[in-house]
Amino acid sequence: MKIAVFSTKPYDRQFLAAADADGRHRLVWFDARLSAETAPLAAGCGAVCAFVNDVVDRPVLETLAGLGVRLVALRSAGFNNVDLAAAAALGVAVCRVPAYSPQAVAEHTVALILALNRKIHRAYNRVREGNFALDGLLGFDLAGKTVGVVGTGKIGETVARILAGFGCRLLAHDIAENPACTALGARYVPRDALFAESDVVTLHCPLTPDTRHFVDGALLGRARRGLMLVNTSRGAVIDTRAVIRALKDGTLGSLALDVYEEEADLFFENLSDQVIRDDVFARLLTFPNVLITGHQAFFTREALTEIAETTLANVTAFEDTGRPLHPVSSSQVVAGAAR
Ligand code: NAD
């Protein structure tokens, strides 16, 4: 099938081309993000391959359907950027890569926790400038600390397993308990109790109508003072402005982000010669106790291989049977289900 691949970077081309070694599909690369303006580029293609910050709303889907596109193959687990009801109404199938490497995201999460706690990012710069003073670099032992895991699916469970190995006490919160996490010693508690008792909270739930601004000012007001908050799920799971207020008044002790509510205008691009116009993001960058990476938690060789192979397997199955291997439907959002 001819596939219009949007938001492509050199690494996308490398891994997707390798996954299509038998030349079954015809991949057409577009650097541009999918949007109302760029959707016409998919003319002549049966499928569109999109990533996390591509816009797949009703107007885009209407254009794609009008061009004869029958499938949107997401090369991501999350599907919060797709209007699934519109896709269903227009007869455009949507599929995704439900699991590629929970380890990739979990290990990056733990890397953020360790780096933020031990201030590795600050120490790196200091040492390069010949400053070997330790003032300001004081951390805490992770062993014995309480870590709250919100969303104990594939990634949350993997984080819990790693942190159990560090000797952490585990709390968990989810709409459905995962017995594997209970077996690791995690205790399921309500959201407020998790925030009140935890030294570190790490977020691994999908972005759904229920989880948008899950972490808001009211919840942070009930959190343990000095809490470390880590978000590698989706930016809008936290209310960034409320988080900034909590950093300013000391409620929040530190913050690590791999995702940001308005990341679509920033992440995945080299903007080092440009002025950042997003004042909320710019404010976040000024805090010494905030560590941000640009949506790179998934970015391992193993994950990119799996993403590419599953994405093309989805398209192949759709071409052969009329149904992708991993379809996404609007009922999954209503149920707050997996992504
Ligand atoms: P998963 O579906 O295996 O697990 C998600 C868990 O969240 C499930 O157990 C689900 O029951 C729970 N959940 C759903 N609604 C909830 C709610 N209202 N409150 C509490 N828990 C709720 O998904 P996963 O593979 O573990 O991925 C989790 C998220 O991580 C994805 O949705 C995606 O947004 C994000 N992600 C980020 C990156 C990255 O590079 N930063 C990469 C992959 C995935």
Boltz pocket constraint, residues with backbone or C-beta under 6 A from the ligand:
constraints:
  - pocket:
      binder: B
      contacts: [[A, 77], [A, 78], [A, 98], [A, 99], [A, 102], [A, 105], [A, 150], [A, 151], [A, 152], [A, 153], [A, 154], [A, 155], [A, 156], [A, 173], [A, 174], [A, 175], [A, 176], [A, 203], [A, 204], [A, 205], [A, 206], [A, 207], [A, 208], [A, 210], [A, 211], [A, 232], [A, 233], [A, 234], [A, 258], [A, 259], [A, 295], [A, 296], [A, 297], [A, 298], [A, 299], [A, 335], [A, 336], [A, 337], [A, 338], [A, 339]]
      max_distance: 6.0
